[in-house]
Amino acid sequence: MIRLGVNIDHVATLRNARGEIYPNPVQAAAFAELGGANNITCHLREDRRHIRDADVRLLRETLPIPLNFEIAATDEMVGIAAQLKPHAVTLVPEKRQELTTEGGLDLSQGTSKIKAQIQSLKDLGIFVSLFVEPSVKDMEIAHKLGAEAIEIHTGHFCRDMARARSTVEAWGHVQILQKAAQAAHEHGLQVHVGHGLNYTNAQWMQVVPHCEEANIGHAIIARAIFVGLPQAVREMKALLNDTAFLPSKERSPCLTSSVT
Ligand code: PXP
């Protein structure tokens, strides 16, 4: 079974847009759990544009399911994580100007600091994951840095799948994720995926080997406007785990009609 981590950042975005106290992301986490979310993900950004410190504290105190705390690899954020002691920390790159996280961590150089941060979090019993590009080389580096899991950045995959014009082309994009996931598994890393996944592409995660967890936010919160959050979560969990949605090699009913 692929676990579904529901990212509630966008509930906080909506709250903050009007300077209100609603909708409350902590309440959203409870509704997501009602729909079958296996864990809750939130990203405390340096600029606090959506989730705020008080939200994370309340989530930590009240959540009956694991909290996956997404943070940049900075001293401030690692210090907050060390105080909060969430179930898991996912280290992500962060740029002030970006609309959302644009890619995986750059593991090509200067990794001694992140290695020490990973160790300090692990020493506190926190499970540490790194958000990385689907690159076989990065899986080896993530392992050497001491990470216990990687979250493969699926943003480019989702964009490419939306533009795919043939099943062969679509499977080519899938293969990139498959190779990265296999390499991660061979290095002893748990395989997670996330970013850009929605109700037209998440079913493909079933063919990503060893995929244990998908972290999904925007599509679920957007669908919740029409069907309610528990139902939006139920639908996504079904898509991630029901083989009825599994695309076949020959014909892919899950792709948009423009794909032949
Ligand atoms: N995983 C990571 C590491 C992210 O940064 C994000 C976005 O905050 C997500 C998953 C969720 O992405 P989306 O909102 O596109 O589902």
Residues whose N, C-alpha, C, O or C-beta is under 5 A from the ligand:
A	BS01	PXP	N7 H43 V92 T101 F131 G194 H195 G196 L197 N215 I216 G217 H218 A219
